[in-house]
Amino acid sequence: MNNKLQSILLNKYNSDSLGHFYLLTPSSLDKESFCLDWCNKILCNISSRQYTENENIQHEDILYFTPANDKYSNDQLDEIRKFLTYNSSLLKSKFIIITNGDKLLETHLNK
């Protein structure tokens, strides 16, 4: 199923029909590493550079976002806003990978 979903998302990316937001909720025990690994596999295909399994892709159009001290701060959300201020430079879209989205407060989600 995972490979099928990756294939679907890659096809959507290549045909410029990606949605603005996707929520991944894996059933595995180690959700964070599973999601990051899964996203990295997709982004490796998009960015055409090979990365090791545990390495987050460093790309100017990709932002990895994790909570500091087990919660997100307003300063961190400002970082997202700054990231989204400009259009993507090399990829068709910008990507933000937010881990532990359940740590976002309602006020953060409303922003």
Order of alpha helices (4+ residues) and beta strands (2+ residues): alpha-alpha-beta-alpha-beta-alpha
